[in-house]
């Protein structure tokens, strides 16, 4: 699975001074994901929460999750490891034209458990997510990079 398919995706952000002295953060690839911070560090930390909030809504509404574009010198934020795995499972389901009920059947779980598995705020295990990806015909490959290279 490549970064474009959902693992550890870096979403570029635009950071601009707002009219009230804060820094406004928007995502060119994710309309509706907007936040702010008093400092650049705070703005980028808040950006992860804004991104996860919008992506959670897209999953709940059964919408496509936009792929990130190239950062091209812009700052970028990543979902957490679990968030990246959960979005990868969701994308894999959609690629197979599966609903939550289909994934539940394939995993031998009830649909409520699939809701939690896809909830970006729920603490699923990596093992559960790996198994879900396997039944969708995918596998996980993780690459660690220096912070400066991200």
N, C-alpha and C positions, 0 to 999 in steps of 0.2 A: 504494500500500500504506500503510495507516495504522499508527500505533504499536501498536494493538491486534492487528494481524495479524503483528507480529513485528519491525519495525524499531525499533531503539533503545528498546525497552520499558523503562520504569522500574518495577521491582518494589519495592513498599513493604516495609520491614522493621520489626520490633519490636526495640528495644534495651533490655535491662533489666540491672540489676546482678546478677551471679551471686554465689553464696555464697562464692566463693574470691577475690573482689576484681577479677575480670575483668568484662567486659561481654558478655552473651549476646545473640546475634543470631539471630532466626528470621524466616522468611518466611510471612506468613499465606496466601499463594497457592501456595506450593511446599512441601508437607509433606516433611520429611526434609532440607531445606536449613537447616542449623544450624551456627553457628560462634561464635567469640568473639574478643576482642581486649583488650589491656591498656588501650588508649585508644579513644576513639570513632573516631578516624581509622583506627587499625589494625583495629578491628572492621568498619568499612565496607569497607576494602580486602579483608579476608578474606571478606566477604560475597559479593563478586563471584566469587571462586574457589568458594565453597560452592554458589552458584547454578549456575555453569557445570558443576560436577561432577554435580549432580542432574539438570540438563537433559540432559547427555551420556548419563546412564544411561537417561533416558526415551526418548531417540532410539534408543539401542542396543536397548532392549526394545520398540521400536515403539509407544510409548504417546503419548498426547496431551501437548502442552506446555501447561500452564495459562497463560492470559492474566493479565496483572497487573491488579489492581484499582486504583482511584484511591488515591493516597497519602493524601489527607485530612489533611494536616499532618504525616504521618509521614515520616521519612527514607526515601529510595529509592535503589536501586542499579540500574545499567544494565549489560547485557552489553557487551562490546567491540563495535566496529563489525563485525568479522568474525563474532563470536558472534551478533549480531543478524541478520546476513545469512544465516548458516547455519540459524538457527532459522526464518527466513522461508522458506527453501527447503524445509525439512522440513515446515513447515505447509502450504505450497503443494502439495507432493507428496501429503500426506494429504488435502487438500481435493479433489484429483483422483482419490483412491483409487488412487494409484500406489505401487508398491513401489520399492525401490532399483533393481531390474532394469529397471523401466519408465523411470526417469530415465536410467539408463545407456544404454539404447537410444536415447532421444530426443536424448541428447548425443553419441552415438557413442563412449562410453567403456566401460571394463569395470567391473563392480560394485565391485571393490577401490578404484577411483578415486572412486566415489561414497561409499564408507565414509570416505575421507579428506576429501572435500568436506563431509560432514556432521559430522566430528569437530571439536568446539569447540576442541580443543587443537592442531589441525593448521593450519599457515599457508597456507591456500588464498589465491588472488588474488581481488580484488574482481571482476575480469573474468569469472572462472570462475563465481562466484556470480551475477552479473548474467545470464549466459547460462543458467544453470540456472533462474533465476526466469522468464526469457523463455519457455523451453520449457514451463514450467508455467502460462503465461498471465499472468504478473505482471511488474511493473516496480518499480524502486527509486526512491524519492524521499527525499532526505535534507534534514533541516532542522537547522541549528545554532542553539543557544539559549544565552543567558547562563547561567552556572553557577547563579546565584541563582534563575533561573526554572525550573530543572530539577526 
